[in-house]
Amino acid sequence: MSARHLNTDSPWLLALLAAIVALGPLSVDMYLPAMPSMMRALDTDISYMHLSISTYLAGYAIFHLACGPLADRLGRKPVLTAGTGLFVLACIGCAQSTSANELLVFRFLQGVGACVGPTLARTVTRDLFGPRRAARALSLIAMLMALGPAIAPLLGGFMLLVLPWPVIFIFLAAYALAMIVLLQVFLPESLPERQSLHPLNILRNYAQLLKDMRFMSVVLASGLVYAALMAYLSSSSFVYMELLGVPVQYFGFIFLTTVLGYMGGSALSARMSDRLDSHQTLVRGAILCLASAMLMWLGGSLRPDSVAVLMLPMTIYAAGMGLVYPHAMAIALAPYPHIAGTASSLLGFIQMGLSGLSAALVGQVLEASAQPMLIAMASCTAGCLALSLYAVRRN
């Protein structure tokens, strides 16, 4: 099979990178409607189902630390291919699980395989588009990528009307196989300079990043805004379907408003990248996220039986996240072209580690109301704004 690499002027390159990035969110969003039925089928409880998300995020986070250095040494495509192949096998394992413990093992492996897509798609974007064009490219990729999570809960919900829950994981395996084929045909190898895999060299690179307070502040800011999102996602099926009585076939439509907000925020982010510094856009997005999280908390306290008081502010939150996420990544990766894979890995490790912790903690206390989810979201976004303002001062 001959390769037909796409150049950076081709919109299909951004679409391919967005499809690769979508592998991560699809692994969470698509099975959210199935969590109540999986809970009954595997004879477990809601805290264990939250743990299935946290376990996935743990695998996703931990392998970041190896994924970036491997890609900086071996190249982007080989690591992408191997990781996505592992994801396919783990999806098949999830579909065949007969107990909650089996599911957790395969979800961990699924997270390990899934992490290469978003991590190395960010790295390839930095390689191909450079520091100045990366923020715009990442914003456009985020806007395109959101189409997957928009469809995923809807598709998952309608699948469950006629098919058992394992079919969702079979679908994810087929999607990942298609990504492997497209990667081989269309994605160019973009590694600019091979790095050593010597442990001391890897530790030296990570130490350089950890000591860079500008890097760490924007990485932690984006990690906290993502942790708030994960607190919402991991709780959403229980809150909407079990507490508020939303039927499974309508659950996906609630997510559609959130995804539309994220797409709108990402589109605005791309436009603002030509007129505003990335730090300014980051702060504006963090303010929007905090305001909407506080509005959700207030609405959920005053009207705990209303779907709208959670769904509508979450749309605004998603728009703010569309401003925060691509510009935080662009700021973090800009000074490190020679170790872009390692920098992207540390960014992903911190984001997913915070997200997994958030999902696990909320799952332990979520029982009769949405308050634990709302408190976690407000706390995380307050931290995001504080770190964003610190990054501006450092800049």
C-alpha positions in Angstrom: 0.0 0.0 0.0 1.6 3.3 -1.1 1.4 6.3 1.2 -0.3 9.4 0.0 0.7 11.9 2.6 -1.5 15.0 3.2 0.2 18.4 3.3 -0.5 21.0 6.0 -2.7 23.0 3.6 -5.1 20.1 3.2 -8.3 20.3 5.4 -8.3 16.5 5.3 -5.1 16.5 7.5 -6.9 18.4 10.2 -9.9 16.0 9.8 -7.7 13.0 10.2 -5.9 14.4 13.3 -9.3 15.2 14.7 -10.5 11.7 14.1 -7.5 10.3 15.9 -8.0 12.7 18.9 -11.6 11.7 19.1 -10.6 8.1 20.0 -10.1 9.3 23.6 -13.4 11.0 24.3 -15.3 8.4 22.3 -14.0 5.7 24.7 -15.8 7.6 27.5 -18.8 9.2 25.9 -20.1 6.3 23.9 -20.6 3.9 26.8 -22.1 6.5 29.2 -25.7 5.6 28.3 -24.8 1.9 28.9 -23.5 2.4 32.5 -26.8 1.7 34.3 -27.5 -1.5 32.2 -23.8 -2.5 32.6 -24.1 -2.0 36.4 -27.0 -4.4 36.5 -25.5 -6.9 34.0 -22.2 -7.1 35.9 -24.0 -7.1 39.3 -22.2 -4.0 40.7 -23.0 -0.5 41.9 -22.5 3.1 40.7 -19.2 3.7 42.5 -17.8 0.7 40.6 -19.0 2.1 37.3 -17.3 5.4 38.2 -14.2 3.3 38.9 -14.4 1.9 35.3 -13.8 5.5 34.1 -11.1 6.2 36.7 -9.3 2.9 35.7 -9.5 3.9 32.0 -8.1 7.3 32.9 -5.3 5.8 35.0 -4.1 3.7 32.1 -4.5 6.7 29.8 -2.5 8.9 32.2 0.3 6.4 33.1 1.3 5.4 29.6 1.7 9.1 28.7 5.0 9.0 30.5 6.3 6.4 28.1 4.4 7.3 25.0 6.1 10.7 24.4 9.7 9.6 24.8 9.0 6.6 22.6 7.5 8.8 19.9 10.5 11.2 20.2 12.8 8.3 19.5 10.9 5.8 17.2 8.7 8.3 15.4 5.0 9.3 15.6 3.5 6.7 13.3 4.9 3.5 14.8 3.8 4.4 18.3 0.4 5.6 17.1 -0.1 2.3 15.2 1.0 0.0 18.1 -1.1 1.9 20.7 -4.2 1.9 18.6 -3.8 -1.8 17.9 -3.7 -2.4 21.7 -6.9 -0.3 22.0 -8.6 -2.6 19.5 -7.7 -5.7 21.5 -8.8 -4.1 24.8 -12.2 -3.1 23.3 -12.8 -6.7 22.4 -11.9 -7.7 26.0 -14.3 -5.2 27.4 -17.1 -6.6 25.2 -16.5 -10.1 26.5 -16.2 -9.2 30.2 -18.4 -11.1 32.5 -17.5 -9.4 35.8 -16.8 -5.9 37.0 -13.1 -6.9 37.7 -12.6 -8.1 34.2 -14.0 -4.9 32.8 -11.6 -2.8 35.0 -8.6 -4.7 33.6 -9.6 -4.2 30.0 -10.6 -0.6 30.6 -7.1 0.0 32.0 -5.6 -1.5 28.8 -8.0 0.5 26.7 -6.8 3.7 28.4 -3.2 2.7 27.6 -4.0 2.2 24.0 -6.2 5.3 23.7 -3.7 7.8 25.0 -1.4 7.6 22.0 -4.1 9.2 19.7 -4.7 12.5 21.4 -1.1 12.8 22.7 0.6 12.2 19.4 -2.0 14.1 17.4 -1.1 17.2 19.4 2.6 16.4 18.8 2.2 16.0 15.1 0.3 19.3 15.0 3.2 21.0 16.8 5.6 19.3 14.3 3.8 20.3 11.2 2.3 23.7 12.0 5.0 25.3 14.2 4.5 27.4 17.3 2.5 30.3 15.7 0.0 28.3 13.7 -0.5 25.5 16.2 -3.1 27.3 18.4 -5.3 27.8 15.3 -4.8 24.3 14.1 -5.5 22.8 17.5 -8.7 24.9 17.8 -9.9 23.7 14.4 -9.0 20.1 15.3 -11.0 20.5 18.5 -14.0 21.8 16.6 -13.9 18.9 14.2 -13.2 16.3 16.9 -16.3 17.4 18.8 -18.5 15.8 16.1 -17.6 12.4 17.4 -18.6 13.0 21.0 -21.8 14.7 19.7 -22.8 11.6 17.9 -21.4 9.0 20.4 -24.0 9.2 23.3 -26.8 9.4 20.8 -25.6 6.4 18.9 -24.8 4.5 22.1 -28.3 5.3 23.5 -30.1 4.1 20.3 -27.9 1.0 20.1 -29.0 0.0 23.6 -32.7 0.1 22.5 -32.1 -3.0 20.3 -28.6 -4.4 21.1 -26.7 -5.4 24.3 -24.1 -3.1 25.8 -21.0 -5.1 24.4 -21.8 -3.9 20.9 -20.6 -0.4 21.9 -17.1 -1.7 22.5 -17.2 -3.7 19.2 -18.0 -0.4 17.4 -15.1 1.3 19.1 -12.8 -1.5 18.0 -13.9 -1.1 14.4 -13.4 2.6 14.5 -9.9 2.2 15.8 -9.1 -0.3 13.1 -10.2 2.2 10.5 -7.9 4.8 12.1 -4.9 2.4 11.8 -5.5 2.0 8.0 -5.9 5.8 7.5 -2.7 6.5 9.5 -0.7 4.2 7.3 -2.0 5.7 4.1 -2.2 9.4 4.8 -0.2 10.6 7.8 3.4 11.7 7.2 6.1 10.9 9.7 6.9 14.3 11.4 9.6 13.5 13.9 12.1 16.4 13.5 15.0 14.9 15.5 15.4 11.6 17.2 15.9 11.7 21.0 17.8 9.2 23.2 15.8 6.6 25.1 18.4 6.6 27.8 16.6 6.8 31.2 18.8 9.8 32.3 17.9 11.7 29.1 14.2 11.1 29.6 14.4 12.1 33.3 16.4 15.2 32.3 13.7 16.2 29.8 10.9 15.7 32.3 12.8 17.6 35.0 13.2 20.5 32.6 9.5 20.6 32.0 8.6 20.3 35.7 10.8 23.2 36.6 9.2 25.5 34.0 6.5 27.2 36.0 4.9 28.7 32.9 4.6 25.3 31.4 3.2 23.8 34.6 0.7 26.6 35.3 -1.0 26.2 31.9 -0.9 22.4 32.0 -2.5 22.4 35.5 -5.1 24.9 34.4 -6.1 22.8 31.4 -6.0 19.7 33.6 -8.4 21.2 36.1 -10.9 22.4 33.5 -10.8 18.8 32.0 -11.1 17.3 35.5 -14.3 19.3 36.0 -15.6 18.0 32.7 -14.8 14.4 33.7 -16.6 14.9 37.1 -19.7 15.9 35.0 -19.3 13.1 32.4 -18.7 10.3 34.9 -21.8 11.4 36.9 -24.1 12.3 34.1 -25.8 9.0 33.4 -26.6 8.5 37.1 -27.7 12.2 37.6 -29.8 12.5 34.4 -31.2 8.9 34.0 -31.4 7.7 37.6 -32.1 10.9 39.6 -33.9 13.0 37.0 -35.6 10.2 35.0 -34.3 11.0 31.5 -35.0 8.0 29.1 -31.9 6.3 27.7 -32.8 7.3 24.1 -32.9 11.0 25.0 -29.7 11.0 27.0 -27.5 11.7 24.0 -29.5 14.9 23.1 -28.4 16.4 26.5 -24.8 15.9 25.4 -25.5 17.4 22.0 -25.9 20.8 23.5 -22.6 20.4 25.4 -20.8 19.4 22.2 -22.3 22.3 20.2 -21.1 24.6 22.9 -17.6 23.1 22.7 -17.6 23.4 18.9 -18.7 27.0 19.1 -16.0 27.8 21.6 -13.4 26.1 19.5 -14.5 28.0 16.4 -14.3 31.3 18.3 -10.9 30.2 19.6 -9.6 29.7 16.1 -10.8 33.2 15.1 -9.4 34.8 18.2 -6.0 33.3 17.6 -5.3 35.8 14.9 -6.1 38.8 17.1 -5.4 37.9 20.7 -2.4 36.4 22.5 -3.0 32.8 23.6 -2.7 33.9 27.3 -5.5 36.4 26.9 -7.8 33.8 25.3 -6.9 31.3 28.0 -8.0 33.7 30.8 -11.3 34.6 29.0 -12.1 30.9 28.6 -11.3 30.2 32.3 -13.6 33.1 33.4 -16.4 31.7 31.2 -15.9 28.2 32.7 -16.0 29.4 36.3 -19.1 31.6 35.7 -21.0 28.7 34.2 -19.9 26.2 36.9 -21.1 28.6 39.6 -24.4 29.0 37.7 -24.8 25.2 37.6 -24.1 24.9 41.3 -26.7 27.7 42.1 -29.3 26.2 39.7 -28.8 22.7 41.0 -29.2 23.9 44.6 -32.4 25.9 43.9 -34.0 23.5 41.4 -32.6 20.0 42.0 -35.3 18.4 39.9 -34.6 20.4 36.7 -32.7 19.1 33.7 -32.3 22.6 32.2 -30.5 24.2 35.1 -27.6 21.7 34.5 -27.8 21.3 30.8 -27.9 24.9 29.6 -25.0 26.2 31.8 -23.0 23.2 30.8 -23.2 24.4 27.2 -21.6 27.7 28.2 -18.9 25.7 30.2 -18.1 23.7 27.1 -17.7 26.9 25.1 -15.2 28.2 27.7 -13.4 24.9 27.6 -13.1 25.3 23.8 -11.2 28.5 24.5 -9.0 27.1 27.3 -7.9 23.8 25.9 -6.2 24.5 22.5 -4.5 27.7 23.7 -3.2 26.0 26.9 -1.7 23.3 24.7 -0.2 25.8 22.3 1.4 27.8 25.1 2.8 24.6 26.8 4.3 23.1 23.6 5.6 26.2 21.9 9.1 26.3 23.7 9.8 22.6 23.2 9.9 21.6 19.5 12.8 19.2 20.2 10.9 17.2 22.9 7.3 17.9 21.8 6.3 14.3 22.3 7.6 14.3 25.9 6.0 17.7 26.6 2.6 16.5 25.2 2.9 13.3 27.3 3.5 15.2 30.6 0.6 17.5 29.7 -1.7 14.5 29.1 -0.5 12.6 32.2 -1.3 15.5 34.4 -4.7 16.1 32.8 -5.8 12.5 32.9 -4.4 12.0 36.4 -6.5 14.9 37.7 -9.5 13.8 35.7 -9.3 10.2 37.1 -9.0 11.5 40.6 -12.0 13.8 40.1 -14.2 11.0 38.7 -13.2 8.6 41.5 -13.8 11.1 44.3 -17.2 12.2 43.0 -18.2 8.5 42.5 -17.5 7.7 46.1 -19.9 10.4 47.4 -22.6 10.6 44.7 -25.8 9.1 46.1 -29.0 11.1 46.2 -28.2 14.4 44.6 -25.9 16.1 42.0 -24.2 18.3 44.6 -20.9 16.4 44.8 -20.6 16.8 41.0 -21.4 20.5 41.1 -19.0 21.2 44.0 -16.2 19.4 42.2 -16.8 21.4 39.0 -16.8 24.7 40.8 -13.7 23.9 42.7 -11.7 22.7 39.7 -12.7 25.7 37.5 -11.7 28.2 40.3 -8.3 26.6 40.4 -8.1 26.8 36.6 -8.8 30.6 36.6 -6.2 31.2 39.4 -3.5 29.3 37.4 -4.4 31.0 34.2 -3.9 34.4 35.8 -0.6 33.2 37.2 0.5 32.1 33.7 -0.3 35.6 32.4 1.8 37.2 35.1 4.7 34.8 34.3 4.5 35.7 30.7 
